[in-house]
């Protein structure tokens, strides 16, 4: 960035590292990025390098639970206690051995897996000499003695002045025996991006209402209601004509679009909760159906990695004006 008006690039493109200092967030590493244009976001290295806060033109894009940022030391894998350490955030990575409900008969199948509570190793922040971009990378490991040994290598790139976030994940079976792979990318969208005036953009060729409330309202995947007390949750599985999804909101003149490529992410789930205080839409690429590991083995959608095999998932997250 050869600019005679400045002596420090942070005036135009800022990357800051810090740690939270109180509450359940204490000690959690964080990295804030401002891209010199309209995009500001926070990456949490101690939580799988997931994206927590994301703002476009100073307006929030993500859903946050009452928990907020929670240090992974509070993680408890028993039952659905995972929800006590789930802060929402723009992206929470679920896997690598399970997503969805826990199975008490199989210790590998914990609620939404362990990955979103896994700190990264080899954290690296790379800014080229010209200051044109920043890339944050690290490695998360899921391993156990006498069991599976898997790694997730993630890199997150943002270019100066461009309102896009690029994510590249390499999931590798580091072991010497085959293992199963179960992943779900939990993109959590909240107010004001999500409101009753927003439009869900999903290239759905077929929609399968998954839970009872969704089956009562099979067309409800197409829109958002205003917040209601005791609304409940709706789950819809979609078959997509192309690997992309997003939200348009005319009220704030904002378009979110996420394109992704992956040979493993063959299925897609929409999670909608228009409840007072829990107003969220989860748009979630996943490796199999939402029916659970045993059912996925039976229905043939379960994915596997051979010894030393790897798979690559990439995402382009873009923000823009509608007009």
C-alpha positions as CSV (number, residue, x, y, z in Angstrom):
1,X,0.0,0.0,0.0
2,X,2.2,2.8,-1.3
3,X,0.3,5.8,-0.1
4,X,2.1,9.1,0.9
5,X,-0.9,10.2,3.0
6,X,-0.3,7.6,5.7
7,X,2.6,6.2,7.7
8,X,0.6,3.3,9.1
9,X,-1.7,1.1,7.0
10,X,-4.2,0.7,9.9
11,X,-5.6,4.1,8.8
12,X,-7.0,2.3,5.7
13,X,-7.0,-1.4,6.5
14,X,-7.0,-2.5,10.2
15,X,-6.2,-5.9,11.7
16,X,-6.2,-6.1,15.5
17,X,-5.4,-9.1,17.8
18,X,-6.7,-9.1,21.4
19,X,-8.1,-11.3,24.2
20,X,-11.4,-10.9,26.0
21,X,-10.9,-10.0,29.6
22,X,-14.1,-10.9,31.6
23,X,-17.0,-13.2,32.0
24,X,-17.1,-16.5,30.2
25,X,-15.2,-15.0,27.3
26,X,-12.1,-14.3,29.4
27,X,-8.9,-15.4,27.7
28,X,-10.5,-16.1,24.3
29,X,-8.4,-14.9,21.4
30,X,-10.0,-12.6,18.8
31,X,-9.0,-10.9,15.6
32,X,-10.9,-7.8,14.3
33,X,-10.6,-6.9,10.6
34,X,-11.8,-3.7,9.0
35,X,-11.3,-3.9,5.2
36,X,-11.1,-0.1,4.4
37,X,-14.6,-0.2,2.9
38,X,-17.9,-1.3,4.4
39,X,-17.0,-4.6,6.1
40,X,-15.9,-5.3,9.7
41,X,-15.8,-8.8,11.2
42,X,-14.3,-10.7,14.1
43,X,-12.6,-14.1,13.9
44,X,-12.2,-16.3,17.0
45,X,-9.0,-18.5,16.9
46,X,-10.0,-20.3,20.0
47,X,-13.3,-21.3,18.4
48,X,-12.3,-23.0,15.1
49,X,-11.4,-19.6,13.5
50,X,-15.2,-19.1,13.2
51,X,-16.7,-15.7,12.3
52,X,-18.5,-14.1,15.2
53,X,-19.4,-10.5,14.6
54,X,-20.0,-9.4,11.0
55,X,-21.1,-5.9,10.1
56,X,-21.7,-4.4,6.7
57,X,-22.0,-0.6,6.6
58,X,-22.1,-0.7,10.4
59,X,-25.2,-2.9,10.4
60,X,-25.2,-6.3,12.1
61,X,-25.5,-9.4,9.9
62,X,-25.1,-12.2,12.5
63,X,-27.3,-13.8,15.2
64,X,-25.9,-13.9,18.7
65,X,-27.3,-16.0,21.5
66,X,-27.6,-14.7,25.2
67,X,-24.3,-16.5,25.8
68,X,-22.2,-14.3,23.7
69,X,-18.5,-15.3,23.3
70,X,-17.8,-18.3,25.5
71,X,-14.3,-19.6,26.1
72,X,-14.0,-23.3,24.9
73,X,-12.9,-24.3,28.4
74,X,-16.6,-24.2,29.3
75,X,-17.5,-26.8,26.7
76,X,-19.5,-29.8,27.9
77,X,-20.2,-32.5,25.3
78,X,-23.0,-34.2,27.4
79,X,-26.4,-34.1,25.7
80,X,-27.4,-30.8,24.4
81,X,-25.4,-28.8,27.0
82,X,-23.4,-27.6,23.9
83,X,-26.1,-24.9,23.8
84,X,-24.7,-23.3,26.9
85,X,-21.4,-22.6,25.1
86,X,-23.0,-21.7,21.7
87,X,-22.8,-18.0,21.1
88,X,-24.3,-18.1,17.6
89,X,-22.1,-15.8,15.5
90,X,-22.1,-15.5,11.8
91,X,-20.5,-19.0,11.3
92,X,-20.2,-21.9,13.8
93,X,-18.5,-25.0,12.4
94,X,-20.2,-28.3,13.3
95,X,-18.4,-31.6,13.0
96,X,-16.0,-33.2,12.2
97,X,-17.6,-36.5,13.5
98,X,-21.2,-35.4,14.0
99,X,-23.7,-32.7,13.6
100,X,-27.3,-32.6,15.0
101,X,-28.3,-34.5,18.1
102,X,-26.0,-36.5,20.3
103,X,-26.0,-40.3,20.5
104,X,-25.3,-41.5,24.1
105,X,-24.3,-44.9,22.8
106,X,-21.5,-43.6,20.6
107,X,-19.0,-41.1,22.3
108,X,-18.0,-39.8,18.9
109,X,-21.5,-38.5,18.1
110,X,-21.7,-35.5,20.4
111,X,-24.2,-32.7,19.9
112,X,-23.1,-30.8,16.8
113,X,-19.6,-32.2,17.3
114,X,-16.5,-30.6,19.0
115,X,-15.1,-28.5,16.2
116,X,-16.7,-25.1,17.1
117,X,-15.1,-25.4,20.6
118,X,-11.7,-26.4,19.3
119,X,-8.8,-23.8,19.5
120,X,-6.6,-23.5,16.5
121,X,-2.9,-24.4,16.3
122,X,-0.3,-22.6,14.1
123,X,-2.3,-19.4,14.0
124,X,-0.9,-17.1,11.3
125,X,-1.8,-13.6,10.1
126,X,-0.3,-12.8,6.8
127,X,-0.4,-9.3,5.2
128,X,1.5,-8.8,2.0
129,X,4.0,-5.9,1.8
130,X,1.6,-3.9,-0.4
131,X,-1.2,-4.2,2.3
132,X,-3.7,-5.4,-0.3
133,X,-5.2,-8.2,1.8
134,X,-5.1,-10.2,5.0
135,X,-5.2,-14.0,5.4
136,X,-5.7,-15.6,8.7
137,X,-5.0,-19.3,9.0
138,X,-4.7,-22.1,11.5
139,X,-5.2,-25.8,12.1
140,X,-7.9,-27.5,14.3
141,X,-7.5,-31.1,15.3
142,X,-10.0,-33.8,16.2
143,X,-8.1,-36.8,17.5
144,X,-8.2,-39.4,20.2
145,X,-5.7,-42.1,21.2
146,X,-6.6,-45.4,19.5
147,X,-9.2,-43.6,17.4
148,X,-9.6,-41.1,14.6
149,X,-7.0,-38.4,13.8
150,X,-8.5,-35.6,11.6
151,X,-7.5,-32.0,10.9
152,X,-9.3,-28.9,9.6
153,X,-6.9,-26.4,8.1
154,X,-8.7,-23.1,7.6
155,X,-7.7,-19.9,5.8
156,X,-9.8,-16.7,5.8
157,X,-8.9,-14.0,3.3
158,X,-10.2,-10.4,2.9
159,X,-9.0,-8.0,0.3
160,X,-8.6,-4.2,0.9
161,X,-11.7,-2.3,-0.2
162,X,-13.6,-5.5,-1.3
163,X,-16.7,-6.4,0.7
164,X,-16.1,-10.2,0.5
165,X,-14.7,-12.9,2.9
166,X,-13.1,-16.0,1.4
167,X,-12.9,-19.2,3.4
168,X,-10.9,-22.3,2.4
169,X,-11.2,-25.4,4.5
170,X,-9.0,-28.5,4.0
171,X,-10.3,-31.5,6.0
172,X,-7.8,-34.4,6.1
173,X,-7.9,-37.8,7.6
174,X,-4.4,-38.0,9.2
175,X,-4.9,-41.5,10.3
176,X,-4.1,-44.9,8.7
177,X,-7.7,-46.2,8.7
178,X,-10.9,-44.9,7.0
179,X,-13.1,-42.7,9.1
180,X,-16.5,-41.0,8.7
181,X,-16.9,-37.3,8.1
182,X,-20.0,-35.4,9.3
183,X,-19.9,-31.6,8.9
184,X,-22.4,-28.7,8.9
185,X,-21.6,-25.1,8.4
186,X,-23.9,-23.2,10.7
187,X,-24.3,-19.7,9.1
188,X,-26.5,-17.8,11.6
189,X,-28.2,-14.6,10.3
190,X,-29.9,-12.1,12.5
191,X,-31.5,-8.7,12.8
192,X,-31.4,-6.3,11.1
193,X,-30.3,-8.3,8.1
194,X,-33.1,-10.8,8.9
195,X,-36.6,-9.3,9.4
196,X,-40.1,-9.8,8.3
197,X,-39.3,-7.7,5.2
198,X,-36.3,-9.8,4.2
199,X,-36.3,-12.2,1.3
200,X,-34.6,-15.7,1.6
201,X,-32.7,-16.5,-1.6
202,X,-32.3,-20.2,-1.9
203,X,-32.2,-21.9,-5.4
204,X,-34.4,-24.7,-4.0
205,X,-35.7,-27.3,-6.5
206,X,-37.4,-29.3,-3.8
207,X,-38.1,-28.6,-0.1
208,X,-38.7,-31.2,2.5
209,X,-40.2,-29.9,5.8
210,X,-38.3,-31.8,8.5
211,X,-40.0,-31.2,11.8
212,X,-43.6,-31.0,12.9
213,X,-44.0,-27.2,12.8
214,X,-42.4,-27.1,9.4
215,X,-44.8,-29.8,8.1
216,X,-47.7,-27.7,9.3
217,X,-46.4,-24.7,7.3
218,X,-44.6,-26.2,4.3
219,X,-44.3,-22.8,2.4
220,X,-42.9,-21.0,5.5
221,X,-39.3,-21.5,4.3
222,X,-39.8,-18.7,1.8
223,X,-40.3,-15.8,4.3
224,X,-39.7,-14.6,7.8
225,X,-42.4,-13.7,10.3
226,X,-42.1,-10.8,12.8
227,X,-40.8,-11.9,16.3
228,X,-43.5,-13.9,18.2
229,X,-43.4,-15.2,21.8
230,X,-43.0,-19.0,21.9
231,X,-42.7,-19.3,18.1
232,X,-40.8,-22.6,18.0
233,X,-38.4,-23.8,15.4
234,X,-38.8,-24.8,11.8
235,X,-36.4,-27.1,9.8
236,X,-36.5,-27.5,6.1
237,X,-34.2,-29.6,3.9
238,X,-33.6,-28.3,0.4
239,X,-32.3,-29.7,-2.8
240,X,-30.4,-27.0,-4.6
241,X,-29.9,-26.3,-8.3
242,X,-26.7,-24.5,-7.5
243,X,-24.5,-24.1,-4.4
244,X,-25.4,-20.7,-3.2
245,X,-27.8,-19.0,-0.8
246,X,-28.4,-15.6,0.8
247,X,-30.7,-12.9,2.1
248,X,-31.9,-9.6,0.5
249,X,-33.2,-6.8,2.7
250,X,-34.6,-3.7,1.1
251,X,-35.1,-2.0,4.4
252,X,-31.3,-1.7,4.9
253,X,-30.5,-2.0,1.1
254,X,-28.3,-5.0,1.7
255,X,-27.7,-8.3,-0.1
256,X,-25.8,-11.2,1.4
257,X,-24.8,-14.0,-1.0
258,X,-22.7,-17.0,-0.2
259,X,-21.3,-19.2,-3.0
260,X,-19.6,-22.5,-2.0
261,X,-17.8,-25.4,-3.7
262,X,-17.4,-28.8,-2.1
263,X,-17.7,-32.4,-3.2
264,X,-18.7,-33.3,0.3
265,X,-21.4,-30.7,1.1
266,X,-24.2,-32.4,-0.8
267,X,-27.1,-31.4,1.4
268,X,-28.6,-28.2,2.7
269,X,-30.7,-27.3,5.8
270,X,-32.7,-24.2,6.7
271,X,-33.3,-23.5,10.4
272,X,-35.7,-20.8,11.2
273,X,-36.7,-19.4,14.6
274,X,-38.8,-16.2,14.6
275,X,-39.1,-16.2,18.3
276,X,-38.9,-13.1,20.5
277,X,-35.2,-12.8,21.6
278,X,-34.2,-15.8,19.5
279,X,-34.7,-14.4,16.0
280,X,-32.5,-16.3,13.7
281,X,-32.2,-18.0,10.3
282,X,-29.6,-20.7,9.9
283,X,-28.6,-21.5,6.3
284,X,-26.5,-24.6,6.6
285,X,-24.6,-26.7,3.9
286,X,-24.0,-30.2,5.3
287,X,-22.5,-33.5,4.3
288,X,-25.6,-35.7,4.6
289,X,-29.3,-35.5,5.6
290,X,-30.4,-34.1,9.0
291,X,-31.6,-37.5,10.1
292,X,-28.6,-38.5,12.1
293,X,-25.5,-40.7,11.6
294,X,-27.3,-44.1,11.7
295,X,-30.0,-43.0,9.3
296,X,-27.4,-41.5,7.0
297,X,-25.5,-44.7,6.8
298,X,-28.7,-46.5,5.9
299,X,-29.8,-43.9,3.3
300,X,-26.4,-43.8,1.7
301,X,-25.7,-40.1,2.3
302,X,-23.0,-40.5,5.0
303,X,-19.5,-39.4,3.9
304,X,-16.2,-41.0,4.6
305,X,-12.5,-40.2,4.2
306,X,-10.0,-42.9,3.4
307,X,-6.6,-42.9,5.2
308,X,-4.7,-39.7,4.4
309,X,-7.6,-38.5,2.1
310,X,-8.6,-34.9,2.2
311,X,-11.5,-32.8,1.0
312,X,-11.6,-29.1,0.3
313,X,-14.6,-26.7,1.0
314,X,-14.5,-23.1,-0.2
315,X,-16.9,-20.2,0.5
316,X,-17.2,-16.7,-1.0
317,X,-19.2,-14.5,1.3
318,X,-20.2,-11.2,-0.4
319,X,-22.1,-8.1,0.8
320,X,-23.5,-5.5,-1.5
321,X,-26.2,-2.9,-2.0
322,X,-29.4,-4.0,-3.6
323,X,-29.5,-0.9,-5.7
